[in-house]
């Protein structure tokens, strides 16, 4: 991470793709999980990538207290923020956390099989698991 945050903006897309490739190569569980060229094949402004890296670098585990799914919460935050600016033509769809939480409560997922045909980030499954855990 130190290498990433210290990389100048114009080289950041290559540094991020190199880091993702290294992660995939070093851990067989992660092999194939990252799209090759995630940052270099998109027309992203270097300053925008740098701003994103700088924002992520501000995240402290202490801010989340006992949060068990820090990466999931950060992912959900970015998904929500970027979905606000997306259009339906871009193929970006996002169901807000509160709506998913309401739907999960309404279906009362205590037995049987949970099927989410539009699963994106897996929010319905996570919320259903939280409801089951809370109700024991």
Phi and psi in degrees as GROMACS dihedral restraints (atoms count N, CA, C in turn):
[ dihedral_restraints ]
;  ai    aj    ak    al  type     phi  dphi    fc
    3     4     5     6     1   -58.9    20    10
    4     5     6     7     1   -41.1    20    10
    6     7     8     9     1   -62.9    20    10
    7     8     9    10     1   -44.2    20    10
    9    10    11    12     1   -62.2    20    10
   10    11    12    13     1   -50.1    20    10
   12    13    14    15     1   -69.1    20    10
   13    14    15    16     1   -21.0    20    10
   15    16    17    18     1   -95.7    20    10
   16    17    18    19     1     1.8    20    10
   18    19    20    21     1   -81.0    20    10
   19    20    21    22     1   132.4    20    10
   21    22    23    24     1   -62.2    20    10
   22    23    24    25     1   148.2    20    10
   24    25    26    27     1   -49.1    20    10
   25    26    27    28     1   -45.0    20    10
   27    28    29    30     1   -63.0    20    10
   28    29    30    31     1   -23.2    20    10
   30    31    32    33     1  -103.4    20    10
   31    32    33    34     1     0.9    20    10
   33    34    35    36     1   -65.4    20    10
   34    35    36    37     1   -37.8    20    10
   36    37    38    39     1   -61.5    20    10
   37    38    39    40     1   -40.8    20    10
   39    40    41    42     1   -68.9    20    10
   40    41    42    43     1   -41.0    20    10
   42    43    44    45     1   -62.6    20    10
   43    44    45    46     1   -40.8    20    10
   45    46    47    48     1   -67.7    20    10
   46    47    48    49     1   -43.9    20    10
   48    49    50    51     1   -63.8    20    10
   49    50    51    52     1   -37.9    20    10
   51    52    53    54     1   -64.2    20    10
   52    53    54    55     1   -41.8    20    10
   54    55    56    57     1   -64.8    20    10
   55    56    57    58     1   -43.1    20    10
   57    58    59    60     1   -63.9    20    10
   58    59    60    61     1   -40.4    20    10
   60    61    62    63     1   -64.0    20    10
   61    62    63    64     1   -42.7    20    10
   63    64    65    66     1   -62.5    20    10
   64    65    66    67     1   -39.6    20    10
   66    67    68    69     1   -62.3    20    10
   67    68    69    70     1   -46.2    20    10
   69    70    71    72     1   -64.3    20    10
   70    71    72    73     1   -36.6    20    10
   72    73    74    75     1   -74.8    20    10
   73    74    75    76     1   -28.3    20    10
   75    76    77    78     1   -89.4    20    10
   76    77    78    79     1   -14.1    20    10
   78    79    80    81     1  -136.3    20    10
   79    80    81    82     1   115.5    20    10
   81    82    83    84     1   -63.3    20    10
   82    83    84    85     1   -24.6    20    10
   84    85    86    87     1   -70.2    20    10
   85    86    87    88     1   -25.2    20    10
   87    88    89    90     1   -96.4    20    10
   88    89    90    91     1    -8.0    20    10
   90    91    92    93     1   -59.3    20    10
   91    92    93    94     1   127.1    20    10
   93    94    95    96     1    83.8    20    10
   94    95    96    97     1     0.2    20    10
   96    97    98    99     1   -81.2    20    10
   97    98    99   100     1   -21.5    20    10
   99   100   101   102     1  -109.2    20    10
  100   101   102   103     1   136.1    20    10
  102   103   104   105     1   -75.5    20    10
  103   104   105   106     1   125.8    20    10
  105   106   107   108     1   -63.4    20    10
  106   107   108   109     1   132.4    20    10
  108   109   110   111     1    76.5    20    10
  109   110   111   112     1    26.3    20    10
  111   112   113   114     1   -50.9    20    10
  112   113   114   115     1   -42.8    20    10
  114   115   116   117     1   -99.2    20    10
  115   116   117   118     1   -30.0    20    10
  117   118   119   120     1   -81.8    20    10
  118   119   120   121     1   -22.6    20    10
  120   121   122   123     1   -90.4    20    10
  121   122   123   124     1    -6.8    20    10
  123   124   125   126     1  -101.1    20    10
  124   125   126   127     1   154.0    20    10
  126   127   128   129     1   -89.5    20    10
  127   128   129   130     1    63.8    20    10
  129   130   131   132     1   -95.7    20    10
  130   131   132   133     1   137.4    20    10
  132   133   134   135     1   -69.4    20    10
  133   134   135   136     1   131.6    20    10
  135   136   137   138     1   -53.8    20    10
  136   137   138   139     1   -38.8    20    10
  138   139   140   141     1   -65.9    20    10
  139   140   141   142     1   -33.1    20    10
  141   142   143   144     1   -69.5    20    10
  142   143   144   145     1   -41.3    20    10
  144   145   146   147     1   -62.9    20    10
  145   146   147   148     1   -43.0    20    10
  147   148   149   150     1   -63.0    20    10
  148   149   150   151     1   -41.5    20    10
  150   151   152   153     1   -62.7    20    10
  151   152   153   154     1   -40.5    20    10
  153   154   155   156     1   -64.0    20    10
  154   155   156   157     1   -46.3    20    10
  156   157   158   159     1   -61.0    20    10
  157   158   159   160     1   -42.1    20    10
  159   160   161   162     1   -63.3    20    10
  160   161   162   163     1   -39.4    20    10
  162   163   164   165     1   -65.2    20    10
  163   164   165   166     1   -45.3    20    10
  165   166   167   168     1   -62.8    20    10
  166   167   168   169     1   -35.6    20    10
  168   169   170   171     1   -65.6    20    10
  169   170   171   172     1   -21.5    20    10
  171   172   173   174     1   -77.9    20    10
  172   173   174   175     1   -15.1    20    10
  174   175   176   177     1   -68.9    20    10
  175   176   177   178     1   129.4    20    10
  177   178   179   180     1  -117.9    20    10
  178   179   180   181     1   136.2    20    10
  180   181   182   183     1   -59.0    20    10
  181   182   183   184     1   -29.3    20    10
  183   184   185   186     1   -66.9    20    10
  184   185   186   187     1   -29.7    20    10
  186   187   188   189     1   -65.2    20    10
  187   188   189   190     1   -25.7    20    10
  189   190   191   192     1   -96.6    20    10
  190   191   192   193     1     2.2    20    10
  192   193   194   195     1    57.2    20    10
  193   194   195   196     1  -121.4    20    10
  195   196   197   198     1   -91.7    20    10
  196   197   198   199     1    16.9    20    10
  198   199   200   201     1   -55.9    20    10
  199   200   201   202     1   122.4    20    10
  201   202   203   204     1   -86.7    20    10
  202   203   204   205     1   -26.7    20    10
  204   205   206   207     1  -116.1    20    10
  205   206   207   208     1    63.4    20    10
  207   208   209   210     1   -59.4    20    10
  208   209   210   211     1   -46.0    20    10
  210   211   212   213     1   -64.2    20    10
  211   212   213   214     1   -40.8    20    10
  213   214   215   216     1   -62.2    20    10
  214   215   216   217     1   -41.4    20    10
  216   217   218   219     1   -66.8    20    10
  217   218   219   220     1   -40.9    20    10
  219   220   221   222     1   -65.4    20    10
  220   221   222   223     1   -43.0    20    10
  222   223   224   225     1   -60.2    20    10
  223   224   225   226     1   -45.9    20    10
  225   226   227   228     1   -62.3    20    10
  226   227   228   229     1   -40.0    20    10
  228   229   230   231     1   -60.9    20    10
  229   230   231   232     1   -49.1    20    10
  231   232   233   234     1   -66.9    20    10
  232   233   234   235     1   -38.5    20    10
  234   235   236   237     1   -59.4    20    10
  235   236   237   238     1   -45.8    20    10
  237   238   239   240     1   -63.8    20    10
  238   239   240   241     1   -45.6    20    10
  240   241   242   243     1   -63.5    20    10
  241   242   243   244     1   -41.6    20    10
  243   244   245   246     1   -77.2    20    10
  244   245   246   247     1   -30.4    20    10
  246   247   248   249     1   -66.4    20    10
  247   248   249   250     1   -29.1    20    10
  249   250   251   252     1   -60.3    20    10
  250   251   252   253     1   -35.8    20    10
  252   253   254   255     1   -93.1    20    10
  253   254   255   256     1    -3.0    20    10
  255   256   257   258     1   -86.5    20    10
  256   257   258   259     1   154.5    20    10
  258   259   260   261     1  -108.6    20    10
  259   260   261   262     1   160.7    20    10
  261   262   263   264     1   -61.5    20    10
  262   263   264   265     1   -29.8    20    10
  264   265   266   267     1   -65.6    20    10
  265   266   267   268     1   -27.0    20    10
  267   268   269   270     1   -78.3    20    10
  268   269   270   271     1    -6.3    20    10
  270   271   272   273     1    79.0    20    10
  271   272   273   274     1    16.6    20    10
  273   274   275   276     1   -96.2    20    10
  274   275   276   277     1   121.1    20    10
  276   277   278   279     1  -131.7    20    10
  277   278   279   280     1   140.5    20    10
  279   280   281   282     1  -149.3    20    10
  280   281   282   283     1   128.3    20    10
  282   283   284   285     1   -96.7    20    10
  283   284   285   286     1   120.6    20    10
  285   286   287   288     1   -55.8    20    10
  286   287   288   289     1   148.6    20    10
  288   289   290   291     1   -51.7    20    10
  289   290   291   292     1   -45.8    20    10
  291   292   293   294     1   -62.9    20    10
  292   293   294   295     1   -36.5    20    10
  294   295   296   297     1   -68.9    20    10
  295   296   297   298     1   -43.7    20    10
  297   298   299   300     1   -62.0    20    10
  298   299   300   301     1   -41.1    20    10
  300   301   302   303     1   -61.6    20    10
  301   302   303   304     1   -43.0    20    10
  303   304   305   306     1   -63.7    20    10
  304   305   306   307     1   -46.8    20    10
  306   307   308   309     1   -61.4    20    10
  307   308   309   310     1   -43.9    20    10
  309   310   311   312     1   -61.0    20    10
  310   311   312   313     1   -40.1    20    10
  312   313   314   315     1   -66.7    20    10
  313   314   315   316     1   -37.0    20    10
  315   316   317   318     1   -70.0    20    10
  316   317   318   319     1   -33.5    20    10
  318   319   320   321     1   -83.2    20    10
  319   320   321   322     1    -9.9    20    10
  321   322   323   324     1    43.1    20    10
  322   323   324   325     1    74.5    20    10
  324   325   326   327     1   -80.0    20    10
  325   326   327   328     1    52.7    20    10
  327   328   329   330     1   -88.1    20    10
  328   329   330   331     1   -20.8    20    10
  330   331   332   333     1  -151.6    20    10
  331   332   333   334     1   163.3    20    10
  333   334   335   336     1    92.0    20    10
  334   335   336   337     1  -160.4    20    10
  336   337   338   339     1  -112.0    20    10
  337   338   339   340     1   135.5    20    10
  339   340   341   342     1   -97.6    20    10
  340   341   342   343     1   124.1    20    10
  342   343   344   345     1  -122.9    20    10
  343   344   345   346     1   124.6    20    10
  345   346   347   348     1  -124.0    20    10
  346   347   348   349     1    94.8    20    10
  348   349   350   351     1   -67.6    20    10
  349   350   351   352     1   -13.6    20    10
  351   352   353   354     1  -114.7    20    10
  352   353   354   355     1    31.5    20    10
  354   355   356   357     1   -59.8    20    10
  355   356   357   358     1   123.4    20    10
  357   358   359   360     1  -111.5    20    10
  358   359   360   361     1   -81.8    20    10
  360   361   362   363     1   -90.1    20    10
  361   362   363   364     1    -2.6    20    10
  363   364   365   366     1    83.6    20    10
  364   365   366   367     1    16.7    20    10
  366   367   368   369     1   -57.8    20    10
  367   368   369   370     1   -38.3    20    10
  369   370   371   372     1   -63.4    20    10
  370   371   372   373     1   -40.5    20    10
  372   373   374   375     1   -68.0    20    10
  373   374   375   376     1   -40.9    20    10
  375   376   377   378     1   -65.1    20    10
  376   377   378   379     1   -46.7    20    10
  378   379   380   381     1   -64.7    20    10
  379   380   381   382     1   -39.7    20    10
  381   382   383   384     1   -62.7    20    10
  382   383   384   385     1   -41.8    20    10
  384   385   386   387     1   -62.9    20    10
  385   386   387   388     1   -38.4    20    10
  387   388   389   390     1   -64.8    20    10
  388   389   390   391     1   -40.4    20    10
  390   391   392   393     1   -66.1    20    10
  391   392   393   394     1   -44.9    20    10
  393   394   395   396     1   -61.2    20    10
  394   395   396   397     1   -43.7    20    10
  396   397   398   399     1   -63.4    20    10
  397   398   399   400     1   -42.2    20    10
  399   400   401   402     1   -66.4    20    10
  400   401   402   403     1   -36.6    20    10
  402   403   404   405     1   -87.1    20    10
  403   404   405   406     1   -13.2    20    10
